[in-house]
Amino acid sequence: MIAIICAIASGMTIVLSRSINGYLAKKIGPYQSTFFNYFTGLLTSSILLFFTLLPAFKNISFTKIDLMLVGGIIGVFNVLILNIVVSKVTPIKLTLITFISQLLSGMILDYYIYHVFTLNKLIGCIIVIIGLIIYQSADIKVISNEEINSF
C-alpha cells in the first residue's frame, strides 16, 4: 500500500514540478530554470542525505557508480525538454503524451533487459494511444463549434 501511495505522490509531484519549472522557464529561460531546478535539488538532496542516508554509502561500490550517473544526465535533458515544451502544450496533453512515451519506453526496456513482453501490455498501450487520439479530436471539434457560434 505504501508503494501505491508513493507512486501516486510521485505522479502528482511530477506534474506539479513540470508546471512550476515551465513557469520559471517562461520568466528566466529554459537553461537557467533547468540549472536552478538541479541546483536546488542538489541542495535538498544533500541535506536529506546528511541527515538520513549517510550510513547507506558504506554499501556502495564506487567503481560501478559511473553508470548510475547516466540517470542524472538523462534527468537534466528531461527537465530541459519539458521546460521548453510546457508552455506550448496544455498540462493534460503533456501528461498524456509523457505517459504514452513512458509506456512505450517501459515496454521496450522490459523486452530488451528482462526479455518480458506480453500482448496485454501492448493492447493496453494501444488503448491509451487511441484514447489520446479521441481526446485530441474532441478538442478540435469543440474549438470548431465555438468558432462557428462566435460568427
C-alpha positions as CSV (number, residue, x, y, z in Angstrom):
1,M,0.0,0.0,0.0
2,I,2.9,2.4,0.8
3,A,4.3,1.8,-2.7
4,I,1.0,2.8,-4.3
5,I,0.7,5.9,-2.2
6,C,4.3,6.8,-3.1
7,A,3.6,6.2,-6.8
8,I,0.5,8.5,-6.7
9,A,2.5,11.2,-4.9
10,S,5.3,10.8,-7.4
11,G,2.9,11.3,-10.3
12,M,1.3,14.3,-8.7
13,T,4.7,15.9,-7.9
14,I,5.9,15.3,-11.5
15,V,3.0,17.2,-12.9
16,L,3.4,20.0,-10.3
17,S,7.1,20.2,-10.8
18,R,6.8,20.3,-14.6
19,S,4.3,23.2,-14.3
20,I,6.4,25.2,-11.9
21,N,9.6,24.6,-13.9
22,G,7.7,25.6,-17.1
23,Y,6.5,28.9,-15.4
24,L,10.1,29.6,-14.3
25,A,11.4,28.8,-17.8
26,K,9.0,31.5,-19.2
27,K,10.4,34.0,-16.7
28,I,14.1,33.3,-16.9
29,G,14.6,30.9,-19.8
30,P,14.8,27.1,-20.1
31,Y,18.5,26.7,-19.5
32,Q,18.5,28.8,-16.4
33,S,15.4,27.2,-15.0
34,T,17.0,23.7,-15.6
35,F,20.1,24.9,-13.7
36,F,18.1,26.2,-10.7
37,N,16.0,23.0,-10.7
38,Y,19.0,20.8,-10.3
39,F,20.9,23.2,-8.0
40,T,18.0,23.4,-5.6
41,G,17.6,19.6,-6.0
42,L,21.2,19.1,-5.1
43,L,21.0,21.3,-2.0
44,T,17.8,19.5,-0.9
45,S,19.1,16.0,-1.5
46,S,22.4,16.8,0.1
47,I,20.6,17.9,3.3
48,L,18.4,14.8,3.3
49,L,21.5,12.6,2.6
50,F,23.4,14.2,5.5
51,F,20.6,13.6,8.0
52,T,19.2,10.3,6.8
53,L,21.2,8.3,4.3
54,L,24.8,8.8,5.1
55,P,25.3,5.3,6.6
56,A,24.0,3.8,3.3
57,F,27.1,4.9,1.5
58,K,29.1,2.1,3.2
59,N,27.5,-0.4,0.9
60,I,28.0,1.4,-2.4
61,S,30.8,0.3,-4.7
62,F,32.2,3.5,-6.3
63,T,33.8,1.6,-9.1
64,K,30.3,0.9,-10.6
65,I,28.7,4.2,-9.8
66,D,29.7,5.8,-13.2
67,L,26.8,4.0,-14.9
68,M,24.4,5.3,-12.3
69,L,25.3,8.9,-13.2
70,V,23.7,8.4,-16.6
71,G,20.3,8.8,-14.9
72,G,21.2,12.3,-13.8
73,I,22.3,13.2,-17.3
74,I,19.1,11.9,-18.7
75,G,17.2,13.8,-16.0
76,V,18.8,17.1,-17.0
77,F,17.7,16.7,-20.6
78,N,14.3,15.6,-19.4
79,V,13.8,18.8,-17.4
80,L,15.3,20.9,-20.1
81,I,13.0,19.5,-22.8
82,L,9.9,19.8,-20.5
83,N,10.9,23.4,-19.7
84,I,10.8,24.2,-23.4
85,V,7.7,22.3,-24.2
86,V,5.5,23.0,-21.2
87,S,4.4,26.5,-22.3
88,K,3.4,25.2,-25.8
89,V,1.2,22.2,-24.7
90,T,-1.7,22.1,-22.2
91,P,-0.9,20.2,-19.0
92,I,-3.3,17.3,-19.7
93,K,-2.0,16.8,-23.2
94,L,1.6,16.9,-22.0
95,T,0.8,14.4,-19.2
96,L,-0.9,12.0,-21.7
97,I,1.9,12.3,-24.2
98,T,4.5,11.8,-21.5
99,F,2.5,8.8,-20.1
100,I,2.4,7.2,-23.5
101,S,6.1,7.7,-24.0
102,Q,6.8,6.1,-20.6
103,L,4.6,3.2,-21.5
104,L,6.4,2.6,-24.8
105,S,9.9,3.0,-23.4
106,G,9.0,0.8,-20.5
107,M,7.8,-1.9,-22.8
108,I,11.0,-1.7,-24.9
109,L,13.2,-1.8,-21.7
110,D,11.2,-4.8,-20.4
111,Y,11.7,-6.6,-23.7
112,Y,15.4,-5.9,-24.1
113,I,16.6,-6.0,-20.5
114,Y,14.2,-8.5,-18.9
115,H,13.1,-10.4,-22.0
116,V,9.4,-9.9,-21.0
117,F,6.8,-9.0,-23.5
118,T,3.0,-9.6,-23.2
119,L,0.3,-8.9,-25.6
120,N,-1.8,-7.4,-22.8
121,K,0.7,-4.7,-22.3
122,L,0.8,-3.9,-26.0
123,I,-3.1,-3.8,-26.1
124,G,-3.2,-1.5,-23.0
125,C,-0.7,0.9,-24.6
126,I,-2.7,0.9,-27.9
127,I,-5.9,1.6,-25.9
128,V,-4.2,4.6,-24.2
129,I,-3.0,5.9,-27.6
130,I,-6.5,5.6,-29.1
131,G,-7.8,7.4,-26.0
132,L,-5.4,10.3,-26.6
133,I,-6.4,10.5,-30.3
134,I,-10.1,10.6,-29.3
135,Y,-9.3,13.3,-26.7
136,Q,-7.4,15.3,-29.3
137,S,-10.2,15.1,-31.8
138,A,-12.8,16.1,-29.2
139,D,-10.8,19.3,-28.5
140,I,-10.7,20.1,-32.2
141,K,-14.5,19.6,-32.6
142,V,-15.2,21.9,-29.5
143,I,-13.0,24.6,-30.9
144,S,-14.6,24.4,-34.3
145,N,-18.1,24.6,-32.8
146,E,-17.1,27.6,-30.7
147,E,-15.6,29.4,-33.7
148,I,-18.8,28.7,-35.7
149,N,-21.0,30.1,-32.8
150,S,-18.9,33.2,-32.5
151,F,-19.7,34.4,-36.0
